[in-house]
Amino acid sequence: MVGSRWSVASPGRRRGPELERAILDAALEQLSTAGWNGLTMEGVAARAHTGKAAVYRRWPSKGDLVAEVLRAGLPPIGEMADSGSVRGDLLRLCVRMRDVMESRAGQALRAVLHECDHAHAGRFHDVVRAGLHEPAHRLIRELVQRGIERGDVRPDAASPFVADVIPAMMMYRAKVCGSEWTDADITEMIDQVMVPLLRA
């Protein structure tokens, strides 16, 4: 599993970055248990063992706090070393994407998108784009180009539509169908969809 960008802080009086980590962790915990509608700034402050003013000084609204929680909590996809084949590269990338989606912050993000009103949904969709979709698209394009240079991907496969296939399938199944991606599912998608699509 890909690691989070910040860790749980221990209870007690905190200041500066340590206090911010405690607040973010408390907010993520409340999101995970009570959802968007149940999260309150007062509840976050109490769980973080700090005053409500300390939360509001850093994040003036609930939407600001939740957006930062999701941005900070989503594990980064990172870079991809060359496995020697486009199949191997894409398999490892899909596992990383799955781990981001199934992380604590990823699950909270999906729940928030279902619960929040239209006014807040846009900023949380931006978190999805910046934290998952854009890095995934960039890496897919890089892996496809690497495969073209290696000779196991057809030269005309460097298309934005090709880069859309994996994120679209993974998000569709997770969001619309409500099902998770197992290792076997990922392998089947790569072997039955992506490899034939990319084959030189």
Backbone torsions as a table, in degrees:
resi	resn	phi	psi	omega
1	MET	NA	137.8	179.4
2	VAL	-71.1	138.9	-175.6
3	GLY	-78.2	157.2	176.7
4	SER	-79.2	161.2	-179.1
5	ARG	-80.3	-15.4	178.2
6	TRP	-142.5	156.5	-173.5
7	SER	-112.8	167.6	-179.7
8	VAL	-70.2	132.6	177.2
9	ALA	-94.5	149.0	-178.7
10	SER	-76.8	152.2	179.5
11	PRO	-62.5	163.0	179.0
12	GLY	124.8	-178.8	-179.1
13	ARG	-75.6	129.1	-175.7
14	ARG	-131.2	159.4	176.4
15	ARG	-140.6	159.9	173.6
16	GLY	57.4	-139.4	-177.1
17	PRO	-57.8	-34.5	179.9
18	GLU	-64.7	-41.1	177.5
19	LEU	-66.5	-41.3	178.9
20	GLU	-61.3	-42.3	177.5
21	ARG	-61.7	-40.7	-179.8
22	ALA	-64.3	-40.4	179.4
23	ILE	-66.6	-44.9	-179.7
24	LEU	-63.3	-40.9	179.0
25	ASP	-66.3	-39.7	178.4
26	ALA	-64.3	-40.3	179.4
27	ALA	-66.8	-40.5	178.1
28	LEU	-64.7	-39.5	177.4
29	GLU	-62.0	-43.3	-179.8
30	GLN	-68.9	-37.4	174.8
31	LEU	-60.1	-41.6	-176.4
32	SER	-68.3	-29.6	-175.6
33	THR	-101.7	-35.9	-175.0
34	ALA	-112.8	-13.2	179.7
35	GLY	78.0	180.0	-180.0
36	TRP	-58.9	-47.2	-175.6
37	ASN	-67.4	-30.3	-177.6
38	GLY	-88.7	-12.3	-179.0
39	LEU	-75.0	132.1	174.6
40	THR	-129.4	151.3	178.0
41	MET	-64.3	-34.7	178.4
42	GLU	-65.3	-42.5	179.1
43	GLY	-64.6	-38.9	177.9
44	VAL	-64.4	-45.1	179.9
45	ALA	-60.3	-43.4	-179.3
46	ALA	-64.1	-42.5	-179.1
47	ARG	-67.9	-31.0	179.4
48	ALA	-86.0	-0.6	-180.0
49	HIS	58.3	49.5	177.1
50	THR	-144.0	178.0	179.0
51	GLY	-86.7	155.4	179.0
52	LYS	-60.1	-34.2	-179.7
53	ALA	-62.3	-34.2	-180.0
54	ALA	-65.6	-32.5	177.1
55	VAL	-72.6	-48.2	-177.1
56	TYR	-66.0	-29.9	177.6
57	ARG	-62.5	-34.6	-176.9
58	ARG	-90.7	-37.1	-178.5
59	TRP	-134.7	105.2	-172.7
60	PRO	-64.9	-18.7	-177.8
61	SER	-141.8	164.4	176.3
62	LYS	-59.8	-40.5	178.7
63	GLY	-62.6	-41.1	177.5
64	ASP	-61.9	-43.9	-178.6
65	LEU	-65.0	-46.9	-177.2
66	VAL	-65.4	-39.7	178.2
67	ALA	-60.6	-41.4	179.1
68	GLU	-69.2	-38.7	177.2
69	VAL	-58.1	-46.0	-176.6
70	LEU	-71.0	-40.4	177.3
71	ARG	-62.5	-45.6	-176.5
72	ALA	-73.4	-31.7	-174.3
73	GLY	-85.3	-24.6	-179.2
74	LEU	-65.6	124.6	178.8
75	PRO	-65.0	140.7	177.4
76	PRO	-73.1	143.8	177.5
77	ILE	-69.6	-37.4	178.9
78	GLY	80.8	-168.7	-179.7
79	GLU	-98.7	167.8	-176.7
80	MET	-122.4	116.1	173.7
81	ALA	-70.5	154.3	-178.2
82	ASP	-74.1	118.4	179.0
83	SER	-86.5	-9.9	-178.9
84	GLY	103.2	-11.0	177.7
85	SER	-151.0	150.8	178.6
86	VAL	-66.4	-31.9	177.3
87	ARG	-61.2	-50.3	-179.7
88	GLY	-63.0	-40.3	179.0
89	ASP	-61.6	-47.2	-176.7
90	LEU	-69.5	-35.1	176.1
91	LEU	-59.9	-47.3	-178.6
92	ARG	-66.5	-37.3	178.0
93	LEU	-64.5	-43.6	-179.3
94	CYS	-63.9	-36.5	176.3
95	VAL	-63.8	-41.5	178.0
96	ARG	-64.3	-42.7	178.4
97	MET	-62.1	-42.4	177.5
98	ARG	-60.6	-40.9	-179.9
99	ASP	-65.4	-37.6	175.9
100	VAL	-62.7	-46.6	-178.0
101	MET	-64.9	-31.8	-177.3
102	GLU	-95.3	-1.5	176.4
103	SER	-64.4	166.5	-179.8
104	ARG	-57.7	-44.8	180.0
105	ALA	-70.0	-35.7	178.3
106	GLY	-63.7	-43.1	177.4
107	GLN	-66.2	-39.6	177.4
108	ALA	-64.1	-39.3	179.8
109	LEU	-62.2	-44.5	178.7
110	ARG	-62.9	-40.3	178.6
111	ALA	-64.8	-41.5	179.8
112	VAL	-61.9	-43.2	-179.1
113	LEU	-61.9	-31.2	177.7
114	HIS	-75.6	-31.2	-171.9
115	GLU	-94.0	-36.6	-167.8
116	CYS	-74.0	161.7	179.8
117	ASP	-79.5	171.1	-175.2
118	HIS	-60.6	-33.3	-176.8
119	ALA	-63.2	-32.4	-178.9
120	HIS	-94.9	-20.3	-172.4
121	ALA	-60.1	-37.0	-176.8
122	GLY	-59.5	-44.4	-177.3
123	ARG	-69.6	-30.9	178.9
124	PHE	-77.6	-31.2	171.6
125	HIS	-63.7	-34.0	176.0
126	ASP	-62.9	-35.9	177.0
127	VAL	-63.8	-41.7	177.8
128	VAL	-61.6	-45.6	-178.5
129	ARG	-62.6	-47.3	-175.9
130	ALA	-73.2	-35.2	-174.1
131	GLY	-90.0	-21.4	-175.7
132	LEU	-133.0	-56.8	-172.3
133	HIS	-64.3	-50.1	-176.9
134	GLU	-65.5	-45.8	175.8
135	PRO	-61.7	-38.4	179.9
136	ALA	-65.7	-44.9	178.5
137	HIS	-60.5	-42.8	179.8
138	ARG	-61.5	-45.3	-178.8
139	LEU	-67.1	-40.2	178.8
140	ILE	-61.0	-43.9	178.3
141	ARG	-61.4	-41.4	178.8
142	GLU	-64.3	-41.8	-178.7
143	LEU	-68.5	-37.5	177.1
144	VAL	-65.7	-44.1	178.6
145	GLN	-63.4	-39.0	177.1
146	ARG	-61.4	-41.0	178.5
147	GLY	-66.7	-37.0	176.5
148	ILE	-61.6	-45.6	-179.9
149	GLU	-66.1	-30.4	-179.5
150	ARG	-81.2	-22.5	177.5
151	GLY	98.2	6.4	178.5
152	ASP	-104.8	9.9	175.0
153	VAL	-130.6	137.9	-179.2
154	ARG	-64.3	144.1	-172.9
155	PRO	-61.4	-27.6	-176.5
156	ASP	-92.4	14.6	-178.4
157	ALA	-84.0	-6.4	-178.9
158	ALA	-79.1	67.9	-176.3
159	SER	-119.7	143.2	176.0
160	PRO	-58.2	-30.6	179.6
161	PHE	-68.3	-37.1	176.3
162	VAL	-64.1	-41.7	179.3
163	ALA	-66.4	-20.6	-179.9
164	ASP	-79.1	-21.0	-168.0
165	VAL	-62.0	-52.6	-176.7
166	ILE	-63.5	-52.3	179.0
167	PRO	-59.0	-38.2	-179.2
168	ALA	-64.8	-44.6	-179.6
169	MET	-66.5	-41.8	-177.6
170	MET	-67.8	-42.1	179.7
171	MET	-70.6	-37.4	179.5
172	TYR	-60.6	-48.8	-177.2
173	ARG	-66.0	-38.8	-178.6
174	ALA	-73.0	-43.0	-172.7
175	LYS	-88.1	-45.2	-175.0
176	VAL	-86.3	-44.1	-176.9
177	CYS	-87.5	-19.5	179.3
178	GLY	69.4	22.5	-179.7
179	SER	-111.9	156.8	-177.5
180	GLU	-95.9	163.2	178.5
181	TRP	-98.9	113.5	174.1
182	THR	-84.3	167.0	175.7
183	ASP	-58.6	-39.0	179.6
184	ALA	-65.3	-39.2	178.3
185	ASP	-63.5	-43.5	-179.8
186	ILE	-62.7	-44.7	179.8
187	THR	-61.4	-42.4	180.0
188	GLU	-65.2	-40.4	178.1
189	MET	-61.9	-44.4	-179.7
190	ILE	-64.4	-45.2	-175.4
191	ASP	-74.9	-34.5	-175.2
192	GLN	-94.4	-21.0	-177.1
193	VAL	-115.8	-58.5	-169.8
194	MET	-75.1	-43.7	-178.9
195	VAL	-62.1	-47.7	175.8
196	PRO	-61.6	-34.6	-179.9
197	LEU	-66.5	-35.9	-173.9
198	LEU	-97.5	-11.9	-170.0
199	ARG	-54.9	134.5	179.7
200	ALA	-74.1	NA	NA
